[in-house]
Amino acid sequence: MNSRTPQLPPHVDLQPVLRSIPLFAPLPPDDIENLSRLIDIRVFPKNRTILHEADTANYMYLVLAGKVRVVQQGADGSEQVLAIHRKGAFFGEMALLDGRTSPATLMAHEDATIGLIARTTFESQILTNDRVLRQIISVLCGRLRESWFLMKLTRFPSAEQKIRGVLKYLGTQYGVDDSRGKILTIKLTHQTVASYASVSRETASRILGRFSRNGEIELLASRRMLLKPLLFHNPPYL
C-alpha cells in the first residue's frame, strides 16, 4: 500500500456513511460507532494503486466516494479489468474469510476515498453478526454472476461482440434510464473498454467509433456514454 497516500482529517463522520451501506445497516448504533473508529480512511487520486495483490489478505475496503476498478495485471504491463465498484461497494471479504490473497489489484478509477478495515477488525466486528454474514453471502453471489459473465465474454467469437457485450453489461450495472436509452454513470475511456473486453485499445477505438456512427452509442461530455436502443437489439444477447 502506498504510505504516501494522505489520510483524511480525523473529524470525518463515518457513521452516516456506514449506516447507508447495506452490509452494515443491520449493525446496532453502538457497533456502528465502534466500527467507525477502527476504519483507516485514505484518499487516492485517479489511477493510483490502492491495494496490491499481496495486501488483499490483510484488508477489506469500502468505497466511501468515487469509483475503483479491480484489475489483473499481466507481466507485460497490460491490464484486464474485472470489475468497477462505486460508492457503497466493498471488496476483499473473500481473502479475509479464507486467508488467501486475491489475484487482483485495486486501483482508483477516479479520485476515490477508501475506508480500510483490518483483518482483526473484520473478525471481531463483522463475522460475529449473523445479519451481516447473510449480506456478505448475497454480495458473493453477485460477484459469482459477474465472474460468469466475464467467462461468457471470452467465448464471443469477435472483438465487436465482446465490446458490445461489455457495454450491455455496464448498462445493466451502471446505466440510468433516459428517454434516449441508458446513460452510463461511470466515466469510460477506450482503454477501460479494451481492458474489459481483452482487446487492444486501437481495436476498441475503431469499434466504438463504428458503434457511434451506426447510432448504437453516443459519447457525451465528461467521458459519459449513452447506450441507445439499437445497441441492445444487436447480438450478443446477454
Phi, psi and omega per residue, in radians:
M1 nan 2.539 -3.060
N2 -1.382 1.956 -3.081
S3 -1.256 -0.229 -3.141
R4 -1.458 -0.094 -3.136
T5 -1.144 2.194 -3.089
P6 -1.230 2.449 3.087
Q7 -1.606 2.513 3.125
L8 -1.192 2.757 3.083
P9 -0.996 2.554 -3.047
P10 -1.194 -0.183 -3.083
H11 -1.471 -0.014 3.131
V12 -1.058 2.240 -3.096
D13 -1.540 1.857 -3.096
L14 -1.504 -0.335 -2.987
Q15 -1.035 -0.832 3.096
P16 -1.056 -0.613 3.138
V17 -1.154 -0.797 -3.130
L18 -1.097 -0.691 -3.134
R19 -1.157 -0.421 -3.129
S20 -1.474 -0.174 3.139
I21 -1.607 2.113 -3.061
P22 -0.906 -0.586 -3.120
L23 -1.026 -0.670 -3.038
F24 -1.783 -0.092 -3.117
A25 -0.964 -0.614 -3.127
P26 -1.231 -0.244 -3.081
L27 -1.227 2.451 3.067
P28 -1.198 2.794 -3.065
P29 -0.935 -0.693 -3.123
D30 -1.112 -0.681 3.128
D31 -1.212 -0.664 3.074
I32 -1.054 -0.792 -3.134
E33 -1.095 -0.771 -3.134
N34 -1.130 -0.763 -3.134
L35 -1.108 -0.669 -3.104
S36 -1.079 -0.464 3.139
R37 -1.426 -0.233 -3.054
L38 -1.808 -0.009 -3.105
I39 -1.635 2.287 3.100
D40 -1.548 2.029 -3.067
I41 -1.754 2.252 -3.139
R42 -2.380 2.711 3.125
V43 -1.978 2.310 -3.123
F44 -2.188 2.230 3.072
P45 -1.265 2.853 -3.123
K46 -0.899 2.341 3.083
N47 1.255 0.120 3.050
R48 -1.393 2.445 3.076
T49 -1.247 2.282 3.133
I50 -1.691 -0.890 3.098
L51 -2.333 2.263 2.953
H52 -1.458 2.906 -3.137
E53 -0.956 -0.669 -3.083
A54 -1.182 -0.362 -3.117
D55 -1.523 -0.245 -2.930
T56 -1.212 -0.304 3.098
A57 -1.499 -0.015 -3.057
N58 -1.955 -0.309 -3.031
Y59 -2.425 2.647 2.867
M60 -1.989 2.483 -3.127
Y61 -2.036 2.669 3.012
L62 -2.110 2.336 3.045
V63 -1.505 1.904 -3.112
L64 -1.612 -0.429 3.078
A65 -2.832 2.613 -3.140
G66 1.422 -2.820 -3.130
K67 -2.416 2.655 3.115
V68 -2.278 2.788 3.077
R69 -2.189 2.507 3.087
V70 -1.760 2.188 -3.030
V71 -2.337 2.719 2.891
Q72 -1.905 2.279 -3.080
Q73 -1.860 2.227 -3.139
G74 -1.413 2.881 3.138
A75 -1.070 -0.444 -3.132
D76 -1.558 0.115 3.133
G77 1.578 -0.039 3.119
S78 -1.198 2.789 -3.054
E79 -2.263 2.136 3.065
Q80 -1.826 1.982 3.139
V81 -1.337 2.189 3.114
L82 -1.707 -0.569 -3.119
A83 -2.943 2.739 2.992
I84 -2.124 2.199 -3.118
H85 -1.952 2.520 -3.120
R86 -2.018 -3.041 -3.101
K87 -0.937 2.319 -3.139
G88 1.681 -0.232 -3.138
A89 -1.406 2.799 3.053
F90 -2.425 2.808 -3.044
F91 -2.701 2.607 3.064
G92 1.837 -0.058 -3.099
E93 -1.163 -0.541 -3.129
M94 -1.142 -0.760 3.135
A95 -1.127 -0.613 3.117
L96 -1.269 -0.490 -3.129
L97 -1.311 -0.711 -3.072
D98 -1.917 -0.034 3.066
G99 1.370 0.110 -3.134
R100 -1.758 2.601 3.077
T101 -1.289 2.709 3.111
S102 -1.625 2.387 -3.121
P103 -1.373 0.910 -3.084
A104 -2.693 2.762 3.102
T105 -2.069 2.513 -3.127
L106 -1.821 2.234 -3.110
M107 -2.297 2.652 3.080
A108 -1.285 2.077 3.109
H109 -1.372 -0.530 2.954
E110 -2.545 3.050 3.129
D111 -0.874 2.231 -2.983
A112 -2.383 2.514 3.005
T113 -1.890 2.187 -2.982
I114 -2.152 2.403 2.993
G115 -1.813 2.173 -3.114
L116 -1.836 2.221 3.139
I117 -1.943 2.087 -3.116
A118 -1.249 2.778 -3.116
R119 -0.971 -0.780 -3.107
T120 -1.078 -0.678 3.106
T121 -1.182 -0.738 3.119
F122 -1.013 -0.786 -3.092
E123 -1.214 -0.643 -3.062
S124 -1.523 -0.499 -3.026
Q125 -1.850 -0.382 -3.015
I126 -1.969 -0.840 -3.081
L127 -1.180 -0.245 -3.127
T128 -1.537 -0.012 -3.093
N129 -1.968 2.009 -3.079
D130 -1.077 -0.665 -3.099
R131 -1.200 -0.639 3.085
V132 -1.180 -0.668 3.109
L133 -1.072 -0.696 3.104
R134 -1.104 -0.648 3.116
Q135 -1.168 -0.673 3.086
I136 -1.075 -0.749 3.113
I137 -1.040 -0.737 3.126
S138 -1.071 -0.744 -3.139
V139 -1.167 -0.716 3.133
L140 -1.075 -0.632 3.075
C141 -1.088 -0.723 3.100
G142 -1.107 -0.686 3.119
R143 -1.135 -0.640 3.121
L144 -1.114 -0.734 3.101
R145 -1.088 -0.660 3.113
E146 -1.105 -0.703 3.108
S147 -1.131 -0.695 3.099
W148 -1.053 -0.702 3.117
F149 -1.091 -0.789 -3.120
L150 -1.088 -0.633 3.072
M151 -1.164 -0.703 3.115
K152 -1.119 -0.649 -3.108
L153 -1.070 -0.652 -3.111
T154 -1.160 -0.324 -3.117
R155 -1.582 -0.099 3.090
F156 -1.137 2.383 -2.962
P157 -1.282 -0.365 -3.062
S158 -2.315 2.759 3.098
A159 -1.076 -0.625 3.139
E160 -1.088 -0.770 3.138
Q161 -1.179 -0.630 3.106
K162 -1.087 -0.795 -3.106
I163 -1.222 -0.687 3.080
R164 -1.105 -0.681 3.098
G165 -1.108 -0.723 3.098
V166 -1.050 -0.810 -3.112
L167 -1.122 -0.701 3.106
K168 -1.115 -0.747 3.136
Y169 -1.101 -0.798 3.111
L170 -1.079 -0.554 3.095
G171 -1.131 -0.656 3.122
T172 -1.253 -0.516 -3.069
Q173 -1.579 -0.639 -2.988
Y174 -2.273 0.197 -3.099
G175 -1.493 2.441 3.041
V176 -1.983 2.215 -3.097
D177 -1.072 2.393 -3.134
D178 -2.424 2.764 -3.133
S179 -1.071 -0.349 -3.131
R180 -1.711 -0.147 -3.085
G181 2.593 -2.311 3.093
K182 -2.152 2.303 3.069
I183 -1.762 2.183 3.103
L184 -1.285 2.328 -3.113
T185 -1.525 0.000 3.083
I186 -1.894 2.623 3.085
K187 -1.445 2.282 -3.080
L188 -2.093 2.244 2.933
T189 -1.718 2.845 3.085
H190 -1.067 -0.578 3.136
Q191 -1.170 -0.654 3.117
T192 -1.121 -0.783 3.107
V193 -1.074 -0.745 3.134
A194 -1.084 -0.708 -3.120
S195 -1.171 -0.681 3.085
Y196 -1.086 -0.745 -3.029
A197 -1.547 -0.084 -3.101
S198 1.021 0.818 3.030
V199 -2.239 2.977 3.128
S200 -1.282 2.756 3.112
R201 -1.084 -0.673 -3.137
E202 -1.092 -0.716 3.116
T203 -1.125 -0.778 3.132
A204 -1.065 -0.757 -3.130
S205 -1.101 -0.730 -3.128
R206 -1.123 -0.765 -3.100
I207 -1.251 -0.695 3.104
L208 -1.117 -0.638 3.071
G209 -1.102 -0.687 3.097
R210 -1.153 -0.753 3.090
F211 -1.031 -0.678 3.141
S212 -1.160 -0.774 3.133
R213 -1.158 -0.565 -3.128
N214 -1.397 -0.117 3.134
G215 1.450 0.358 3.112
E216 -1.544 -0.537 3.112
I217 -2.402 2.880 3.032
E218 -2.479 2.265 3.117
L219 -1.480 2.163 -3.109
L220 -1.793 -3.098 3.133
A221 -1.159 2.727 3.071
S222 1.026 0.617 3.074
R223 1.069 0.461 3.016
R224 -1.498 2.736 -3.108
M225 -2.305 2.373 3.049
L226 -1.740 2.123 3.068
L227 -1.655 2.033 -3.062
K228 -1.563 2.794 -3.080
P229 -0.941 -0.590 -3.109
L230 -1.038 -0.576 3.138
L231 -1.026 -0.715 -3.052
F232 -1.389 -0.209 3.136
H233 -1.607 -0.063 3.115
N234 -1.848 2.592 -3.140
P235 -1.220 2.727 0.108
P236 -1.408 2.675 3.129
Y237 -1.760 2.074 -3.067
L238 -1.507 nan nan
